[in-house]
Amino acid sequence: MKKVRILALVHDHLVPPEDTTGIDILEAEWKMEYDVIETLRELGHTVHVLGIHDDLSGIRPSAEDFKPHIVFNLMEAFADVTTFDQNVVSYLELLRLPYTGCNPRGLVLARDKALSKKLLAYHRIRVPEFAVVRPGRKPVLPKRLAFPMIVKSLFFEASAGISQASVVENHDQLARRVSFIHENLGTAAIVEQFVDGREIYVGVLGNERLEAFPAWEMSFDKMPDNRWKIATERVKWSTQYQKKHGIMTDRARVDPALAEQMQRVAKRTYRALDLNGYARVDFRVDDEGRMFVLEANPNPNIAYGEDFAESAEVSGLPYERLLDRIIALGRRWEPARTG
C-alpha cells in the first residue's frame, strides 16, 4: 500500500508511552493501541496519535495541521459512555474525514442487543429468546423463556458485568442479577435464554464484498463442572484466570459444513446490521448442532495475537496486511451510502 498520513484516535488513558523499556506490553491495557500504531509506523505510514476523552475539539485542528489521509478510529466510547462511540464517528463524517471501522448506523444497531436480535430474527437468523428489563422495573418474562437464562447489560460490550452469577436458574437469582445490572452498570438488562454449548466467533472484513475468517473457538479445558463455560470479564481479561482454567482460543474444530454455514450466517448478520469495515460475530452452538447468533461486535479488538487477527492470519492475511486492508476499506467507504 502507498504510505499515508494516519491520525490515530485513541482513549486518552490508552495512549502508549514513547518509551516502553521495562514494561510488559503483553499485559498492558494499551496493547491493542500499541500494536496498531507501531505496526503502522513499521509499514512506513506517518502516524499522529490523538488522545480523546470527553472533548472532540482537538480533532479539527489536528486534521487541519496534519492533513491525514485517514483516521484510524480506536475509540470504543466517549466520556466513558459506550453508546456514544457512534457520535465520534458521526463527527468524523461531518468533517469529511475518512475513517476505519464501522459507520454510525451500524454501531447503533449492533450495540443495542435487543434491537439487533429483532433485526436478525426478521432476517430468519436464529437468536436466543430474550426480554428486556428497563431500570426501575422488575423482570416480567414471557412464557417462552425458561431457566437457565443469562443476564447482561443491554449495551455494554467486552463481557462487562458478566460473571458466573450472570447465568440464573430461578426467579430469586434473576431478580438479583437484573438489579446488579441496573445499579452497577446503569443500563437496562437483557435476559436471554442460555444456550449451553460451544462459544465460537467468526470475524468478517469488508464493505460491500465480505470476507469471513475461519471460525474461532473459546475452550474451557480445566473449568470445573460446577462452573458455566461462558466468557466472563475474568475469562476475557485475566491472563492468570485463563491459565488456571485452561481457557484459550484457537481455530474451531467443527465439521467443515458447519464452519461454512457459520461463515455464511456471519456475513448475513453483518449485512442485516448494516456493518462495514470489520466486525466479529459471536455464536453459541448447542449439543444438537444448532447455532445461535448472540451478537455482532463492530470494531472488535485487533491487537496482534488476539482472536480477530489470529483468524485473519490463518486465512492468509498477516497482521500487517490486515491493518492495510482495514485502512483501504476505510478510504473507500462513502458515508452517503448510509443515508
Summary of the structure (lengths in Angstrom):
residues: 339
radius of gyration: 19.9
end to end distance: 29.7
largest distance: 59.4
contacts: 1073
relative contact order: 0.14
helix: 38%
strand: 23%
